[in-house]
Amino acid sequence: MIKIEDFSLAWRWISSSHGDFSKATLNKLNPLSEDQARALALPWIVFCDHWDDFCYSSNDDINLYLT
């Protein structure tokens, strides 16, 4: 896993102009390799609470697989 501070997209969650997540929430985010991500998902409650910080209608694709 990658430390959130070292993740290339961390600005989306640590920037006050975007997400500005609390330390408690940031500690729940664990950037993964593509293979790791395929085997594991973000905690659903974090996604629900901050869905608009994960889904940018203009340039990102998102696939949700609910189980």
CHARMM internal coordinates of N, CA and C (Angstrom, degrees):
IC EDIT
DIST 1 N 1 CA 1.4513
DIST 1 CA 1 C 1.5307
ANGL 1 N 1 CA 1 C 109.70
DIST 1 C 2 N 1.2976
ANGL 1 CA 1 C 2 N 114.18
DIHE 1 N 1 CA 1 C 2 N 157.53
DIST 2 N 2 CA 1.4566
ANGL 1 C 2 N 2 CA 122.41
DIHE 1 CA 1 C 2 N 2 CA -179.03
DIST 2 CA 2 C 1.5276
ANGL 2 N 2 CA 2 C 108.40
DIHE 1 C 2 N 2 CA 2 C -105.90
DIST 2 C 3 N 1.3215
ANGL 2 CA 2 C 3 N 117.40
DIHE 2 N 2 CA 2 C 3 N 137.90
DIST 3 N 3 CA 1.4629
ANGL 2 C 3 N 3 CA 119.87
DIHE 2 CA 2 C 3 N 3 CA 173.66
DIST 3 CA 3 C 1.5234
ANGL 3 N 3 CA 3 C 107.78
DIHE 2 C 3 N 3 CA 3 C -64.82
DIST 3 C 4 N 1.3219
ANGL 3 CA 3 C 4 N 116.68
DIHE 3 N 3 CA 3 C 4 N 139.51
DIST 4 N 4 CA 1.4599
ANGL 3 C 4 N 4 CA 120.35
DIHE 3 CA 3 C 4 N 4 CA -177.82
DIST 4 CA 4 C 1.5259
ANGL 4 N 4 CA 4 C 111.10
DIHE 3 C 4 N 4 CA 4 C -56.19
DIST 4 C 5 N 1.3174
ANGL 4 CA 4 C 5 N 117.69
DIHE 4 N 4 CA 4 C 5 N -34.73
DIST 5 N 5 CA 1.4675
ANGL 4 C 5 N 5 CA 120.89
DIHE 4 CA 4 C 5 N 5 CA -179.96
DIST 5 CA 5 C 1.5258
ANGL 5 N 5 CA 5 C 112.26
DIHE 4 C 5 N 5 CA 5 C -66.76
DIST 5 C 6 N 1.3360
ANGL 5 CA 5 C 6 N 116.91
DIHE 5 N 5 CA 5 C 6 N -24.24
DIST 6 N 6 CA 1.4615
ANGL 5 C 6 N 6 CA 121.80
DIHE 5 CA 5 C 6 N 6 CA -179.24
DIST 6 CA 6 C 1.5278
ANGL 6 N 6 CA 6 C 112.89
DIHE 5 C 6 N 6 CA 6 C -96.69
DIST 6 C 7 N 1.3105
ANGL 6 CA 6 C 7 N 117.34
DIHE 6 N 6 CA 6 C 7 N -2.72
DIST 7 N 7 CA 1.4629
ANGL 6 C 7 N 7 CA 122.26
DIHE 6 CA 6 C 7 N 7 CA -177.41
DIST 7 CA 7 C 1.5234
ANGL 7 N 7 CA 7 C 110.04
DIHE 6 C 7 N 7 CA 7 C -78.19
DIST 7 C 8 N 1.3165
ANGL 7 CA 7 C 8 N 117.08
DIHE 7 N 7 CA 7 C 8 N 134.02
DIST 8 N 8 CA 1.4693
ANGL 7 C 8 N 8 CA 120.86
DIHE 7 CA 7 C 8 N 8 CA -174.56
DIST 8 CA 8 C 1.5330
ANGL 8 N 8 CA 8 C 113.49
DIHE 7 C 8 N 8 CA 8 C -63.33
DIST 8 C 9 N 1.3089
ANGL 8 CA 8 C 9 N 118.38
DIHE 8 N 8 CA 8 C 9 N -24.13
DIST 9 N 9 CA 1.4633
ANGL 8 C 9 N 9 CA 120.88
DIHE 8 CA 8 C 9 N 9 CA -179.73
DIST 9 CA 9 C 1.5311
ANGL 9 N 9 CA 9 C 112.92
DIHE 8 C 9 N 9 CA 9 C -102.98
DIST 9 C 10 N 1.3246
ANGL 9 CA 9 C 10 N 117.50
DIHE 9 N 9 CA 9 C 10 N 13.34
DIST 10 N 10 CA 1.4683
ANGL 9 C 10 N 10 CA 121.30
DIHE 9 CA 9 C 10 N 10 CA -176.87
DIST 10 CA 10 C 1.5274
ANGL 10 N 10 CA 10 C 112.19
DIHE 9 C 10 N 10 CA 10 C -58.12
DIST 10 C 11 N 1.3073
ANGL 10 CA 10 C 11 N 117.45
DIHE 10 N 10 CA 10 C 11 N -29.07
DIST 11 N 11 CA 1.4705
ANGL 10 C 11 N 11 CA 120.58
DIHE 10 CA 10 C 11 N 11 CA -179.22
DIST 11 CA 11 C 1.5257
ANGL 11 N 11 CA 11 C 111.96
DIHE 10 C 11 N 11 CA 11 C -54.84
DIST 11 C 12 N 1.3363
ANGL 11 CA 11 C 12 N 116.49
DIHE 11 N 11 CA 11 C 12 N -26.62
DIST 12 N 12 CA 1.4693
ANGL 11 C 12 N 12 CA 119.59
DIHE 11 CA 11 C 12 N 12 CA -179.83
DIST 12 CA 12 C 1.5239
ANGL 12 N 12 CA 12 C 112.22
DIHE 11 C 12 N 12 CA 12 C -65.85
DIST 12 C 13 N 1.3250
ANGL 12 CA 12 C 13 N 116.09
DIHE 12 N 12 CA 12 C 13 N -23.86
DIST 13 N 13 CA 1.4657
ANGL 12 C 13 N 13 CA 119.91
DIHE 12 CA 12 C 13 N 13 CA -175.73
DIST 13 CA 13 C 1.5162
ANGL 13 N 13 CA 13 C 113.56
DIHE 12 C 13 N 13 CA 13 C -115.50
DIST 13 C 14 N 1.3248
ANGL 13 CA 13 C 14 N 117.92
DIHE 13 N 13 CA 13 C 14 N -13.86
DIST 14 N 14 CA 1.4672
ANGL 13 C 14 N 14 CA 119.28
DIHE 13 CA 13 C 14 N 14 CA -179.24
DIST 14 CA 14 C 1.5291
ANGL 14 N 14 CA 14 C 112.66
DIHE 13 C 14 N 14 CA 14 C -109.06
DIST 14 C 15 N 1.3053
ANGL 14 CA 14 C 15 N 117.33
DIHE 14 N 14 CA 14 C 15 N -7.20
DIST 15 N 15 CA 1.4613
ANGL 14 C 15 N 15 CA 121.60
DIHE 14 CA 14 C 15 N 15 CA -179.53
DIST 15 CA 15 C 1.5290
ANGL 15 N 15 CA 15 C 110.35
DIHE 14 C 15 N 15 CA 15 C -88.37
DIST 15 C 16 N 1.3226
ANGL 15 CA 15 C 16 N 116.56
DIHE 15 N 15 CA 15 C 16 N 132.40
DIST 16 N 16 CA 1.4661
ANGL 15 C 16 N 16 CA 119.73
DIHE 15 CA 15 C 16 N 16 CA 179.30
DIST 16 CA 16 C 1.5293
ANGL 16 N 16 CA 16 C 112.09
DIHE 15 C 16 N 16 CA 16 C -63.68
DIST 16 C 17 N 1.3255
ANGL 16 CA 16 C 17 N 117.83
DIHE 16 N 16 CA 16 C 17 N -21.90
DIST 17 N 17 CA 1.4645
ANGL 16 C 17 N 17 CA 120.08
DIHE 16 CA 16 C 17 N 17 CA 178.95
DIST 17 CA 17 C 1.5231
ANGL 17 N 17 CA 17 C 112.58
DIHE 16 C 17 N 17 CA 17 C -82.61
DIST 17 C 18 N 1.3213
ANGL 17 CA 17 C 18 N 117.39
DIHE 17 N 17 CA 17 C 18 N -7.34
DIST 18 N 18 CA 1.4613
ANGL 17 C 18 N 18 CA 120.50
DIHE 17 CA 17 C 18 N 18 CA -179.73
DIST 18 CA 18 C 1.5258
ANGL 18 N 18 CA 18 C 110.68
DIHE 17 C 18 N 18 CA 18 C -120.87
DIST 18 C 19 N 1.3229
ANGL 18 CA 18 C 19 N 117.68
DIHE 18 N 18 CA 18 C 19 N -87.31
DIST 19 N 19 CA 1.4543
ANGL 18 C 19 N 19 CA 120.11
DIHE 18 CA 18 C 19 N 19 CA -175.06
DIST 19 CA 19 C 1.5043
ANGL 19 N 19 CA 19 C 114.44
DIHE 18 C 19 N 19 CA 19 C -101.61
DIST 19 C 20 N 1.3319
ANGL 19 CA 19 C 20 N 116.02
DIHE 19 N 19 CA 19 C 20 N -46.45
DIST 20 N 20 CA 1.4622
ANGL 19 C 20 N 20 CA 122.46
DIHE 19 CA 19 C 20 N 20 CA -178.34
DIST 20 CA 20 C 1.5304
ANGL 20 N 20 CA 20 C 111.15
DIHE 19 C 20 N 20 CA 20 C 50.02
DIST 20 C 21 N 1.3357
ANGL 20 CA 20 C 21 N 116.20
DIHE 20 N 20 CA 20 C 21 N 51.80
DIST 21 N 21 CA 1.4563
ANGL 20 C 21 N 21 CA 121.83
DIHE 20 CA 20 C 21 N 21 CA -179.29
DIST 21 CA 21 C 1.5190
ANGL 21 N 21 CA 21 C 110.72
DIHE 20 C 21 N 21 CA 21 C -66.92
DIST 21 C 22 N 1.2985
ANGL 21 CA 21 C 22 N 116.36
DIHE 21 N 21 CA 21 C 22 N 151.62
DIST 22 N 22 CA 1.4639
ANGL 21 C 22 N 22 CA 121.15
DIHE 21 CA 21 C 22 N 22 CA 175.09
DIST 22 CA 22 C 1.5265
ANGL 22 N 22 CA 22 C 109.23
DIHE 21 C 22 N 22 CA 22 C -69.47
DIST 22 C 23 N 1.3308
ANGL 22 CA 22 C 23 N 116.50
DIHE 22 N 22 CA 22 C 23 N 162.61
DIST 23 N 23 CA 1.4726
ANGL 22 C 23 N 23 CA 120.95
DIHE 22 CA 22 C 23 N 23 CA 177.43
DIST 23 CA 23 C 1.5272
ANGL 23 N 23 CA 23 C 109.94
DIHE 22 C 23 N 23 CA 23 C -59.53
DIST 23 C 24 N 1.3290
ANGL 23 CA 23 C 24 N 117.16
DIHE 23 N 23 CA 23 C 24 N -39.62
DIST 24 N 24 CA 1.4694
ANGL 23 C 24 N 24 CA 120.93
DIHE 23 CA 23 C 24 N 24 CA -180.00
DIST 24 CA 24 C 1.5278
ANGL 24 N 24 CA 24 C 111.03
DIHE 23 C 24 N 24 CA 24 C -60.82
DIST 24 C 25 N 1.3211
ANGL 24 CA 24 C 25 N 117.16
DIHE 24 N 24 CA 24 C 25 N -41.93
DIST 25 N 25 CA 1.4701
ANGL 24 C 25 N 25 CA 120.51
DIHE 24 CA 24 C 25 N 25 CA 178.62
DIST 25 CA 25 C 1.5167
ANGL 25 N 25 CA 25 C 110.72
DIHE 24 C 25 N 25 CA 25 C -71.75
DIST 25 C 26 N 1.3376
ANGL 25 CA 25 C 26 N 117.43
DIHE 25 N 25 CA 25 C 26 N -42.12
DIST 26 N 26 CA 1.4633
ANGL 25 C 26 N 26 CA 119.96
DIHE 25 CA 25 C 26 N 26 CA 178.23
DIST 26 CA 26 C 1.5219
ANGL 26 N 26 CA 26 C 111.46
DIHE 25 C 26 N 26 CA 26 C -58.33
DIST 26 C 27 N 1.3182
ANGL 26 CA 26 C 27 N 116.85
DIHE 26 N 26 CA 26 C 27 N -35.47
DIST 27 N 27 CA 1.4588
ANGL 26 C 27 N 27 CA 120.39
DIHE 26 CA 26 C 27 N 27 CA 178.91
DIST 27 CA 27 C 1.5205
ANGL 27 N 27 CA 27 C 112.75
DIHE 26 C 27 N 27 CA 27 C -66.47
DIST 27 C 28 N 1.3304
ANGL 27 CA 27 C 28 N 117.61
DIHE 27 N 27 CA 27 C 28 N -16.78
DIST 28 N 28 CA 1.4729
ANGL 27 C 28 N 28 CA 122.26
DIHE 27 CA 27 C 28 N 28 CA 177.72
DIST 28 CA 28 C 1.5254
ANGL 28 N 28 CA 28 C 112.04
DIHE 27 C 28 N 28 CA 28 C -88.28
DIST 28 C 29 N 1.3295
ANGL 28 CA 28 C 29 N 116.83
DIHE 28 N 28 CA 28 C 29 N -13.07
DIST 29 N 29 CA 1.4620
ANGL 28 C 29 N 29 CA 120.87
DIHE 28 CA 28 C 29 N 29 CA -179.70
DIST 29 CA 29 C 1.5200
ANGL 29 N 29 CA 29 C 109.10
DIHE 28 C 29 N 29 CA 29 C -91.42
DIST 29 C 30 N 1.3132
ANGL 29 CA 29 C 30 N 116.53
DIHE 29 N 29 CA 29 C 30 N 124.01
DIST 30 N 30 CA 1.4598
ANGL 29 C 30 N 30 CA 122.36
DIHE 29 CA 29 C 30 N 30 CA -179.85
DIST 30 CA 30 C 1.5181
ANGL 30 N 30 CA 30 C 108.82
DIHE 29 C 30 N 30 CA 30 C -129.86
DIST 30 C 31 N 1.3352
ANGL 30 CA 30 C 31 N 118.13
DIHE 30 N 30 CA 30 C 31 N 95.80
DIST 31 N 31 CA 1.4664
ANGL 30 C 31 N 31 CA 120.05
DIHE 30 CA 30 C 31 N 31 CA 179.00
DIST 31 CA 31 C 1.5306
ANGL 31 N 31 CA 31 C 110.34
DIHE 30 C 31 N 31 CA 31 C -57.96
DIST 31 C 32 N 1.3097
ANGL 31 CA 31 C 32 N 116.03
DIHE 31 N 31 CA 31 C 32 N 136.51
DIST 32 N 32 CA 1.4574
ANGL 31 C 32 N 32 CA 122.56
DIHE 31 CA 31 C 32 N 32 CA -176.71
DIST 32 CA 32 C 1.5123
ANGL 32 N 32 CA 32 C 111.19
DIHE 31 C 32 N 32 CA 32 C -122.12
DIST 32 C 33 N 1.3151
ANGL 32 CA 32 C 33 N 115.07
DIHE 32 N 32 CA 32 C 33 N 161.48
DIST 33 N 33 CA 1.4603
ANGL 32 C 33 N 33 CA 119.30
DIHE 32 CA 32 C 33 N 33 CA 170.07
DIST 33 CA 33 C 1.5339
ANGL 33 N 33 CA 33 C 107.16
DIHE 32 C 33 N 33 CA 33 C -68.97
DIST 33 C 34 N 1.3071
ANGL 33 CA 33 C 34 N 116.93
DIHE 33 N 33 CA 33 C 34 N 166.64
DIST 34 N 34 CA 1.4581
ANGL 33 C 34 N 34 CA 119.83
DIHE 33 CA 33 C 34 N 34 CA -179.83
DIST 34 CA 34 C 1.5274
ANGL 34 N 34 CA 34 C 111.17
DIHE 33 C 34 N 34 CA 34 C -59.17
DIST 34 C 35 N 1.3239
ANGL 34 CA 34 C 35 N 117.38
DIHE 34 N 34 CA 34 C 35 N -42.38
DIST 35 N 35 CA 1.4642
ANGL 34 C 35 N 35 CA 120.29
DIHE 34 CA 34 C 35 N 35 CA 179.48
DIST 35 CA 35 C 1.5222
ANGL 35 N 35 CA 35 C 111.34
DIHE 34 C 35 N 35 CA 35 C -63.92
DIST 35 C 36 N 1.3322
ANGL 35 CA 35 C 36 N 116.89
DIHE 35 N 35 CA 35 C 36 N -42.58
DIST 36 N 36 CA 1.4614
ANGL 35 C 36 N 36 CA 120.04
DIHE 35 CA 35 C 36 N 36 CA 178.18
DIST 36 CA 36 C 1.5275
ANGL 36 N 36 CA 36 C 110.90
DIHE 35 C 36 N 36 CA 36 C -63.93
DIST 36 C 37 N 1.3236
ANGL 36 CA 36 C 37 N 116.15
DIHE 36 N 36 CA 36 C 37 N -40.26
DIST 37 N 37 CA 1.4594
ANGL 36 C 37 N 37 CA 120.28
DIHE 36 CA 36 C 37 N 37 CA -179.20
DIST 37 CA 37 C 1.5174
ANGL 37 N 37 CA 37 C 111.83
DIHE 36 C 37 N 37 CA 37 C -64.36
DIST 37 C 38 N 1.3089
ANGL 37 CA 37 C 38 N 117.10
DIHE 37 N 37 CA 37 C 38 N -35.26
DIST 38 N 38 CA 1.4592
ANGL 37 C 38 N 38 CA 120.04
DIHE 37 CA 37 C 38 N 38 CA 178.43
DIST 38 CA 38 C 1.5253
ANGL 38 N 38 CA 38 C 111.66
DIHE 37 C 38 N 38 CA 38 C -65.12
DIST 38 C 39 N 1.3320
ANGL 38 CA 38 C 39 N 116.35
DIHE 38 N 38 CA 38 C 39 N -28.42
DIST 39 N 39 CA 1.4598
ANGL 38 C 39 N 39 CA 120.64
DIHE 38 CA 38 C 39 N 39 CA -176.82
DIST 39 CA 39 C 1.5277
ANGL 39 N 39 CA 39 C 112.77
DIHE 38 C 39 N 39 CA 39 C -92.85
DIST 39 C 40 N 1.3251
ANGL 39 CA 39 C 40 N 117.71
DIHE 39 N 39 CA 39 C 40 N -12.66
DIST 40 N 40 CA 1.4617
ANGL 39 C 40 N 40 CA 121.52
DIHE 39 CA 39 C 40 N 40 CA -172.97
DIST 40 CA 40 C 1.5121
ANGL 40 N 40 CA 40 C 109.12
DIHE 39 C 40 N 40 CA 40 C -142.25
DIST 40 C 41 N 1.3787
ANGL 40 CA 40 C 41 N 121.18
DIHE 40 N 40 CA 40 C 41 N 148.02
DIST 41 N 41 CA 1.4674
ANGL 40 C 41 N 41 CA 124.11
DIHE 40 CA 40 C 41 N 41 CA 178.58
DIST 41 CA 41 C 1.5087
ANGL 41 N 41 CA 41 C 112.08
DIHE 40 C 41 N 41 CA 41 C -120.26
DIST 41 C 42 N 1.4354
ANGL 41 CA 41 C 42 N 118.67
DIHE 41 N 41 CA 41 C 42 N 154.30
DIST 42 N 42 CA 1.4571
ANGL 41 C 42 N 42 CA 125.49
DIHE 41 CA 41 C 42 N 42 CA 174.79
DIST 42 CA 42 C 1.5253
ANGL 42 N 42 CA 42 C 107.90
DIHE 41 C 42 N 42 CA 42 C -58.43
DIST 42 C 43 N 1.3528
ANGL 42 CA 42 C 43 N 119.17
DIHE 42 N 42 CA 42 C 43 N 143.22
DIST 43 N 43 CA 1.4707
ANGL 42 C 43 N 43 CA 118.80
DIHE 42 CA 42 C 43 N 43 CA 176.28
DIST 43 CA 43 C 1.5344
ANGL 43 N 43 CA 43 C 110.22
DIHE 42 C 43 N 43 CA 43 C -54.36
DIST 43 C 44 N 1.3114
ANGL 43 CA 43 C 44 N 115.95
DIHE 43 N 43 CA 43 C 44 N 129.18
DIST 44 N 44 CA 1.4606
ANGL 43 C 44 N 44 CA 122.27
DIHE 43 CA 43 C 44 N 44 CA -173.65
DIST 44 CA 44 C 1.5222
ANGL 44 N 44 CA 44 C 111.99
DIHE 43 C 44 N 44 CA 44 C -55.48
DIST 44 C 45 N 1.3107
ANGL 44 CA 44 C 45 N 118.28
DIHE 44 N 44 CA 44 C 45 N -40.49
DIST 45 N 45 CA 1.4645
ANGL 44 C 45 N 45 CA 121.24
DIHE 44 CA 44 C 45 N 45 CA -177.61
DIST 45 CA 45 C 1.5267
ANGL 45 N 45 CA 45 C 111.32
DIHE 44 C 45 N 45 CA 45 C -63.65
DIST 45 C 46 N 1.3157
ANGL 45 CA 45 C 46 N 117.97
DIHE 45 N 45 CA 45 C 46 N -36.25
DIST 46 N 46 CA 1.4722
ANGL 45 C 46 N 46 CA 120.72
DIHE 45 CA 45 C 46 N 46 CA 177.32
DIST 46 CA 46 C 1.5265
ANGL 46 N 46 CA 46 C 109.63
DIHE 45 C 46 N 46 CA 46 C -66.10
DIST 46 C 47 N 1.3344
ANGL 46 CA 46 C 47 N 116.73
DIHE 46 N 46 CA 46 C 47 N -44.18
DIST 47 N 47 CA 1.4659
ANGL 46 C 47 N 47 CA 119.31
DIHE 46 CA 46 C 47 N 47 CA 177.35
DIST 47 CA 47 C 1.5297
ANGL 47 N 47 CA 47 C 110.96
DIHE 46 C 47 N 47 CA 47 C -60.76
DIST 47 C 48 N 1.3384
ANGL 47 CA 47 C 48 N 117.19
DIHE 47 N 47 CA 47 C 48 N -45.66
DIST 48 N 48 CA 1.4672
ANGL 47 C 48 N 48 CA 120.46
DIHE 47 CA 47 C 48 N 48 CA -178.77
DIST 48 CA 48 C 1.5236
ANGL 48 N 48 CA 48 C 111.81
DIHE 47 C 48 N 48 CA 48 C -62.78
DIST 48 C 49 N 1.3258
ANGL 48 CA 48 C 49 N 116.30
DIHE 48 N 48 CA 48 C 49 N -40.74
DIST 49 N 49 CA 1.4649
ANGL 48 C 49 N 49 CA 119.67
DIHE 48 CA 48 C 49 N 49 CA -179.27
DIST 49 CA 49 C 1.5271
ANGL 49 N 49 CA 49 C 112.99
DIHE 48 C 49 N 49 CA 49 C -69.42
DIST 49 C 50 N 1.3353
ANGL 49 CA 49 C 50 N 117.27
DIHE 49 N 49 CA 49 C 50 N -26.70
DIST 50 N 50 CA 1.4731
ANGL 49 C 50 N 50 CA 120.79
DIHE 49 CA 49 C 50 N 50 CA -173.63
DIST 50 CA 50 C 1.5279
ANGL 50 N 50 CA 50 C 112.33
DIHE 49 C 50 N 50 CA 50 C -131.39
DIST 50 C 51 N 1.3278
ANGL 50 CA 50 C 51 N 117.82
DIHE 50 N 50 CA 50 C 51 N 30.85
DIST 51 N 51 CA 1.4615
ANGL 50 C 51 N 51 CA 121.02
DIHE 50 CA 50 C 51 N 51 CA -173.67
DIST 51 CA 51 C 1.5229
ANGL 51 N 51 CA 51 C 112.88
DIHE 50 C 51 N 51 CA 51 C -54.97
DIST 51 C 52 N 1.3255
ANGL 51 CA 51 C 52 N 117.23
DIHE 51 N 51 CA 51 C 52 N -35.90
DIST 52 N 52 CA 1.4640
ANGL 51 C 52 N 52 CA 119.21
DIHE 51 CA 51 C 52 N 52 CA -176.84
DIST 52 CA 52 C 1.5238
ANGL 52 N 52 CA 52 C 112.75
DIHE 51 C 52 N 52 CA 52 C -72.48
DIST 52 C 53 N 1.3302
ANGL 52 CA 52 C 53 N 117.59
DIHE 52 N 52 CA 52 C 53 N -14.98
DIST 53 N 53 CA 1.4604
ANGL 52 C 53 N 53 CA 120.63
DIHE 52 CA 52 C 53 N 53 CA 174.30
DIST 53 CA 53 C 1.5277
ANGL 53 N 53 CA 53 C 111.65
DIHE 52 C 53 N 53 CA 53 C -85.40
DIST 53 C 54 N 1.3183
ANGL 53 CA 53 C 54 N 117.07
DIHE 53 N 53 CA 53 C 54 N -16.08
DIST 54 N 54 CA 1.4591
ANGL 53 C 54 N 54 CA 121.87
DIHE 53 CA 53 C 54 N 54 CA 178.45
DIST 54 CA 54 C 1.5285
ANGL 54 N 54 CA 54 C 112.14
DIHE 53 C 54 N 54 CA 54 C -97.62
DIST 54 C 55 N 1.3155
ANGL 54 CA 54 C 55 N 117.28
DIHE 54 N 54 CA 54 C 55 N -28.29
DIST 55 N 55 CA 1.4699
ANGL 54 C 55 N 55 CA 121.76
DIHE 54 CA 54 C 55 N 55 CA -174.17
DIST 55 CA 55 C 1.5258
ANGL 55 N 55 CA 55 C 110.19
DIHE 54 C 55 N 55 CA 55 C -112.55
DIST 55 C 56 N 1.3100
ANGL 55 CA 55 C 56 N 115.83
DIHE 55 N 55 CA 55 C 56 N 105.54
DIST 56 N 56 CA 1.4542
ANGL 55 C 56 N 56 CA 121.36
DIHE 55 CA 55 C 56 N 56 CA 176.55
DIST 56 CA 56 C 1.5236
ANGL 56 N 56 CA 56 C 107.39
DIHE 55 C 56 N 56 CA 56 C -100.88
DIST 56 C 57 N 1.2913
ANGL 56 CA 56 C 57 N 116.43
DIHE 56 N 56 CA 56 C 57 N 114.77
DIST 57 N 57 CA 1.4671
ANGL 56 C 57 N 57 CA 120.08
DIHE 56 CA 56 C 57 N 57 CA -174.13
DIST 57 CA 57 C 1.5220
ANGL 57 N 57 CA 57 C 113.68
DIHE 56 C 57 N 57 CA 57 C -64.30
DIST 57 C 58 N 1.3129
ANGL 57 CA 57 C 58 N 118.03
DIHE 57 N 57 CA 57 C 58 N -21.33
DIST 58 N 58 CA 1.4549
ANGL 57 C 58 N 58 CA 119.05
DIHE 57 CA 57 C 58 N 58 CA -174.59
DIST 58 CA 58 C 1.5213
ANGL 58 N 58 CA 58 C 115.17
DIHE 57 C 58 N 58 CA 58 C -87.55
DIST 58 C 59 N 1.3606
ANGL 58 CA 58 C 59 N 118.73
DIHE 58 N 58 CA 58 C 59 N -24.74
DIST 59 N 59 CA 1.4578
ANGL 58 C 59 N 59 CA 115.96
DIHE 58 CA 58 C 59 N 59 CA -172.77
DIST 59 CA 59 C 1.5167
ANGL 59 N 59 CA 59 C 116.14
DIHE 58 C 59 N 59 CA 59 C -147.55
DIST 59 C 60 N 1.3110
ANGL 59 CA 59 C 60 N 120.60
DIHE 59 N 59 CA 59 C 60 N -1.96
DIST 60 N 60 CA 1.4572
ANGL 59 C 60 N 60 CA 120.90
DIHE 59 CA 59 C 60 N 60 CA -178.88
DIST 60 CA 60 C 1.5147
ANGL 60 N 60 CA 60 C 111.88
DIHE 59 C 60 N 60 CA 60 C -112.30
DIST 60 C 61 N 1.2932
ANGL 60 CA 60 C 61 N 115.28
DIHE 60 N 60 CA 60 C 61 N 146.14
DIST 61 N 61 CA 1.4530
ANGL 60 C 61 N 61 CA 121.08
DIHE 60 CA 60 C 61 N 61 CA 171.55
DIST 61 CA 61 C 1.5202
ANGL 61 N 61 CA 61 C 107.32
DIHE 60 C 61 N 61 CA 61 C -102.43
DIST 61 C 62 N 1.3111
ANGL 61 CA 61 C 62 N 116.22
DIHE 61 N 61 CA 61 C 62 N 146.47
DIST 62 N 62 CA 1.4573
ANGL 61 C 62 N 62 CA 119.82
DIHE 61 CA 61 C 62 N 62 CA 176.79
DIST 62 CA 62 C 1.5167
ANGL 62 N 62 CA 62 C 108.69
DIHE 61 C 62 N 62 CA 62 C -139.80
DIST 62 C 63 N 1.3010
ANGL 62 CA 62 C 63 N 114.68
DIHE 62 N 62 CA 62 C 63 N 139.17
DIST 63 N 63 CA 1.4584
ANGL 62 C 63 N 63 CA 121.54
DIHE 62 CA 62 C 63 N 63 CA 175.00
DIST 63 CA 63 C 1.5128
ANGL 63 N 63 CA 63 C 107.80
DIHE 62 C 63 N 63 CA 63 C -122.43
DIST 63 C 64 N 1.3171
ANGL 63 CA 63 C 64 N 116.93
DIHE 63 N 63 CA 63 C 64 N 124.00
DIST 64 N 64 CA 1.4616
ANGL 63 C 64 N 64 CA 121.02
DIHE 63 CA 63 C 64 N 64 CA 177.50
DIST 64 CA 64 C 1.5140
ANGL 64 N 64 CA 64 C 108.10
DIHE 63 C 64 N 64 CA 64 C -110.88
DIST 64 C 65 N 1.3118
ANGL 64 CA 64 C 65 N 115.52
DIHE 64 N 64 CA 64 C 65 N 130.48
DIST 65 N 65 CA 1.4516
ANGL 64 C 65 N 65 CA 122.27
DIHE 64 CA 64 C 65 N 65 CA 177.46
DIST 65 CA 65 C 1.5220
ANGL 65 N 65 CA 65 C 107.05
DIHE 64 C 65 N 65 CA 65 C -119.98
DIST 65 C 66 N 1.3153
ANGL 65 CA 65 C 66 N 116.41
DIHE 65 N 65 CA 65 C 66 N 101.69
DIST 66 N 66 CA 1.4526
ANGL 65 C 66 N 66 CA 120.56
DIHE 65 CA 65 C 66 N 66 CA -176.99
DIST 66 CA 66 C 1.5199
ANGL 66 N 66 CA 66 C 109.47
DIHE 65 C 66 N 66 CA 66 C -89.20
DIST 66 C 67 N 1.3343
ANGL 66 CA 66 C 67 N 114.03
DIHE 66 N 66 CA 66 C 67 N 134.99
DIST 67 N 67 CA 1.4704
ANGL 66 C 67 N 67 CA 118.33
DIHE 66 CA 66 C 67 N 67 CA 177.86
DIST 67 CA 67 C 1.5014
ANGL 67 N 67 CA 67 C 109.67
DIHE 66 C 67 N 67 CA 67 C -122.59
END
COOR INIT
IC SEED 1 N 1 CA 1 C
IC BUILD
